[in-house]
Amino acid sequence: MRQNRLLCLGLDHHSSSVALREQPLCTLDSLGRVFAPPQPSDPIREYALLSTCNRFELYAAVDGRASVRDGERALYDLLAATSERPADELAVMPFTRRTDIDVMRHLAAVAAGLHSQVLGEAQILGQVATAYQDAVAAGSVGPLLDATMLAALHTGKRVRRETTIGNRPASISSVAVALAQRSPGGLSGKRVAVIGLGEMGRLLLKALAGRHVAAINLVNRTPEKAATLAPADCVVYSLSQLEDALTAVDVAFCATGSDGFILTAPQVERLQVRRNQRPLTLIDIALPRDVDPAAGRTPGIRLYTLDELHAELDDAVAARRREVPRALAIIDEEVAAFEDRLLELAMRPVVADFRRQAERIRREQLARTMHFLGDEVDEEVAAQFEHLSRSLVNRLLHAPTNRLRAAAGEAEAEAYAATIRELFEI
């Protein structure tokens, strides 16, 4: 009853810097191109990818006959092929490695927001759901990862429902706005720019609502798109008009999906001359970064990056931390239930093979009987023979298959499975 094993390799904001996390390693599509078609000798049987601003995690189910080391080596080889980096270089990166039940425990905690840069933030649950849906659509998940990711999502939802860990807003975007609010004079009456209107940019607009800002300049690569999302009192600029958009503002939130800096140090120096050195707060929540770190040395500029946001969390985090013990208790309950589920999954191939063997024998014997009876059997009688043979097999298999399923969580499970395979030559 040997079952596939779970593995996870991950980078997150606890183990790695923004500079490392913003280097793309792979996508689900690139993994599929390298992995397809899978070979029978490949240790990797299933895989899924969770890639966000703050984490890169590759989940896999590997052949139970392979060692953990062989499975990890296969994952490094897969990453090396998709990222064009040598496996040896990847091996020295600060990946965290998890195996078996710890993989589900970790993913459940991630889905619940316990490992987020902002404790309890709600976005991650949707991101895990999207990672699962993408992997299903790509055909890269099988029974083990499917059960793991669904169990983690269920756990995350339970934590949201049964604790108050997500009641007070504390997403990256809301923390960025709270940070700006704590600057001298707050945000009331200030002019603000939001650069980039992807998911984070739209969340910033929501977080700014009710802050009584004087005006909002929206900057986007495609101003037509920005115009459809802009509140009535916003002014829309294209990315080529970035310096114009920033000339009169007090705070700018940078959240584009650009591959490189949209604001270099020379640009910011030139901008500050145009602004007569008036103070400007730049809050860069993009990954890869939007603002050259050297720009923070320009007079009048205060630059905040993703790596600094965790130190600037608002009071909601303290309340969320008090909910962590309750969340962990829920995770413990779900992990225990998942362990039982794993045993059931391990028994499932035995039950399936048992029934498949019985069905093969039924078909063979029915075919022999029908051949012996010849052409004299009409369709109605043939249908009765079909029904009778199925009923007999199902009745005979009902008790043993139910007993096998029930035994999945018992110490005798291995012995039951071995006995069935030996007796029926499965």
SULQUI-V362104 format. One record per backbone hydrogen bond with DSSP energy under -1.0 kcal/mol. NH is the residue of the N-H (numbers start at 1). CO is the residue of the C=O. Records with the same first field share a line. If there is no record, write none. Layout:
BEGIN
NH = CO + CO
END
This chain:
BEGIN
5 = 62
7 = 60
8 = 98
9 = 58
10 = 96
11 = 56
13 = 54
16 = 12
21 = 17
22 = 18
23 = 20
31 = 27
32 = 28
33 = 29
34 = 30
35 = 31
36 = 32
42 = 39
45 = 61
46 = 61
47 = 140
48 = 59
50 = 57
52 = 55
56 = 11
57 = 50
58 = 9
59 = 48
60 = 7
61 = 46
62 = 5
63 = 43
66 = 63
71 = 67
72 = 68
73 = 69
74 = 70
75 = 71
76 = 72
77 = 73
78 = 74
79 = 75
80 = 76
81 = 77
82 = 78
83 = 79
84 = 80
90 = 86
91 = 87
93 = 90
95 = 93
96 = 10
98 = 8
100 = 6
102 = 99
103 = 100
105 = 101
106 = 102
107 = 103
108 = 104
109 = 105
110 = 106
111 = 107
112 = 108
113 = 110
114 = 109
120 = 113
121 = 118
127 = 123
128 = 124
129 = 125
130 = 126
131 = 127
132 = 128
133 = 129
134 = 130
135 = 131
136 = 132
137 = 133
138 = 134
140 = 135
146 = 142
147 = 143
148 = 144
149 = 145
150 = 146
151 = 147
152 = 148
153 = 149
154 = 150
155 = 151
156 = 152
157 = 153
158 = 154
159 = 155
160 = 156
161 = 157
162 = 158
163 = 159
167 = 164
175 = 171
176 = 172
177 = 173
178 = 174
179 = 175
180 = 176
181 = 177
182 = 178
183 = 180
186 = 183
189 = 212
190 = 187
192 = 215
193 = 251
194 = 217
195 = 253
196 = 219
202 = 198
203 = 199
204 = 200
205 = 201
206 = 202
207 = 203
208 = 204
211 = 208
214 = 190
215 = 190
217 = 192
218 = 235
219 = 194
220 = 237
226 = 222
227 = 223
228 = 224
230 = 226
234 = 231
235 = 216
237 = 218
241 = 238
242 = 239
245 = 241
246 = 242
250 = 191
251 = 191
252 = 281
253 = 193
254 = 283
255 = 195
262 = 290
263 = 290
268 = 264
269 = 265
270 = 266
271 = 267
272 = 268
273 = 269
274 = 270
275 = 271
276 = 273
277 = 272
278 = 275
280 = 300
281 = 250
282 = 302
283 = 252
284 = 304
285 = 254
292 = 263
295 = 292
296 = 293
297 = 294
298 = 295
301 = 298
302 = 280
304 = 282
308 = 305
309 = 305
311 = 308
312 = 309
317 = 314
319 = 315
320 = 316
321 = 317
322 = 318
323 = 320
324 = 321
327 = 323
328 = 324
329 = 325
330 = 326
331 = 327
332 = 328
333 = 329
334 = 330
335 = 331
336 = 332
337 = 333
338 = 334
339 = 335
340 = 336
341 = 337
342 = 338
343 = 339
344 = 340
345 = 341
346 = 342
347 = 343
348 = 344
351 = 347
352 = 348
353 = 349
354 = 350
355 = 351
356 = 352
357 = 353
358 = 354
359 = 355
360 = 356
361 = 357
362 = 358
363 = 359
364 = 360
365 = 361
366 = 362
367 = 363
368 = 364
369 = 365
370 = 366
371 = 367
372 = 368
373 = 369
374 = 370
382 = 378
383 = 379
384 = 380
385 = 381
386 = 382
387 = 383
388 = 384
389 = 385
390 = 386
391 = 387
392 = 388
393 = 389
394 = 390
395 = 391
396 = 392
397 = 393
398 = 394
401 = 397
402 = 398
403 = 399
404 = 400
405 = 401
406 = 402
407 = 403
408 = 405
410 = 407
413 = 410
416 = 412
417 = 413
418 = 414
419 = 415
420 = 416
421 = 417
422 = 418
423 = 419
424 = 420
426 = 421
END
